Every structure is written in structure tokens, then in C-alpha cells.
């Protein structure tokens, strides 16, 4: 897609946006200042919902967000009325200092569940973050770093999109997520800003499409968080409206999809303890929904993820996962292949097993499984449905990280 260009700089490419990030030990605070922006979001579907999710949903209902404050180190979840009061306290702090109406400030949190916010520390770091607000690439990177928990690297993306009209707009975003990652969002916080002009309804529709192709197609461990939030804000600084007759410019949607997919893949690569990246491509399914079921099942399967860690080309675990996924499947015609950046090999071709012991197919498969990037390619030969999911292997380190998470 030559109308989508990846660019450096994160949020710094968006006019009239300032961001910052600061940390003290495990506690961080990032601030995104985007005055008078139209906004919408998608949130966790977990029935246990963190206080900041409840708070921010009410803010977003108004349709205008001028700032977002995000803390790491504490999820502010299962904290009752005190959790809401802490949200209000932090929002009030930011509102007074930046002279922004409190009802235009969203708040998000990530970290340990079930512990009250250490407001003395968080407030101090918030003031520090406010003092660092700026519009340089370094500011964007600092914001991405401050929201990290078990992440091992910051995650930011930015694109420039040429619309079907020939006009140009920009989209930028940061995200965090490493564990508690599963379909229907992840332990992920994601913040996206565009300089395009777009209505709240259109943002909601565009973001849901993008999330279904990206954040809802990654799996690290199959657990769904209580704090998942993806917010998108449009400040209209470019003066370019991406809607016409109630429809979003198709190139803009493609650009947003591209940005979200890249952010999602970074989360999958950074799965807790991960040593290998998995991409599952399914085609020939009866429908898109069936293809999604199969692709997600492959990257979710603990047995297959363990096999990837061990370098074992156990394709039986792949076909088993597809079989219980709920999709339509005819084992007599399915093709199963694996690939890396150098080679690809069919293990099963239209129902015929090729990867027996002492065959070139199995030898090549064993070599592929040693790679850092592994693709599973499935063709069901049942229809036109296609989908891709991303994940990582399941390692000893994943167990260690989560066994010691609060201790």
C-alpha cells in the first residue's frame, strides 16, 4: 500500500499534541495533551472492570477528550469507591495544572490488581510528567516507556496516509502489553491520535474495525485483563475531513488498520518470557469468522506454544487446535505448512501427511522451528475466509515472571 508510509517520531508527528512520561521505580505516569479532540474507545469485556475504565467510559460518552493521564505500577482495580476517588484526585491534579476541564480528561491504569493506589507516589510522578510535556520524538518515547510494566521495550508507531482525495493525514500511537494478553483486547493500553477531522461515531466504527484485525487477534497467555483500553483522539489539526456522506475514507481506515496491526505485533513479540514470534495465517475457511476462530486457536494452544518453544514441529497440535476451535474443518482436504524467513514446507497437503520420520519435509520443519519468527499457514479449501493471528511461545520464563509478579 504505497499510500501508507511508516514514519518516525511517534506522537511528535501530530500537530498540537504534547506528551510526556516520568517514572519513580515501578510507578510511571504518562500524559497525552491533545486539546479539544473528538474521541472514542474500546474497552475490556471482563466483568471485573477497573475503576479507570469505568471513569473513562463516562468521559468518552461526552465525545471530547483533551488529555489522557496514564499510570503504571497499579491497576486501580477491585478497589471499590476508593478507586474512583483516586481517579478523580489524579484527574483534578492534571486539570488544575494544565487548565483543562476535568470532564475532558481520561484516565487509565495498569499494574497489580487489588491494591489501593499509592497516591503520594503517583501524584509526585504526575507532577514530574506534566513538567516534561513536549512535542519532540523524545517526549513520545518517554510516554511509551512510562506505561511499561513487564514490557521489555517501548511500543510506538506513526504513519502518514494519502487519502483517496489526494490529501494527507497522520496517525500515531503508543501501546503497552506483554502479559495477560488474549482476544477481546489484552492487558493492553493503547492511545492513538490523528490530525484528521472525524466524528465520534466514525472514530468508534473505525477503531472497532482496526481492533478486530489487530488487538483482538493477538494472544500471549489467553488471560483477559480488567483494564484494557484503546482510546483514539482526532484533533483535526490537518484541516482534512476523512468522512464523506457518513463514510470513512478507505485509505484512512487502511492506515489505521496498519498502525494497529504493527502495535499489536509488537505486543505479541514482547510476550512475557517469549523467545519466538508466531504468526498464524488461515485461508480457505468457510467465512472470515471461521478463519478467525482457527487462527486464534493456533496461537492460543498451550501445547503448540510449548512445542514452538521446544522447536518441535508437532503439527498434530495445530490440527487439534483448529479442530476444537469451532470452525468448519474437513481433515481430508486441509493443508498445514510452517515457514520462517528462509523456507516454507508443507507438513500435510490436502489431507496427505508428508512430514514422516526421516523425510526431507520433517527435516526442513525441524530447522524452521529453531527460528525466531515462525509462520503457520493453513488452507482449508472450504471457502474465501481469511484471517491472521499473532502470538508467542510459552516458556519457562513466562511461568517465572507470573509466579513472582507480586512478590
Secondary structure, DSSP 8 states (H G I E B T S, - for coil): -TTEEE-SSGGGGSTT-EEEEEEETTEEEEEEEEEEEEEEEEE---SS--HHHHHHHHHHHTSEEEEEEEEEEE---S-HHHHHHHHHHHHHHHHHHHT--GGGEEEEEEEETT----HHHHHHHHHHHHHT-B-SHHHHHHHHHHT-SS-SS-EEEEEEEE-TTS-EEEEEEEEE-SSSB-SSSBS-EEEEEESSB--HHHHHHHHHHHHHHTGGGEESSS---S--EEEEEE--TT--B-EETTEE-HHHHHHHHHHHHHHHHHHHHT-TT---EEEEEEEEESSHHHHHHHHHHHHH-HHHHHHHHHT---HHHHHHHHHHTTS---TTT-EEEEE-SS-EEEEEETTEE---TTSHHHHHHHHHTTSSEEEEEEE-SSSSEEEEEEEE---HHHHHHHHTTT-
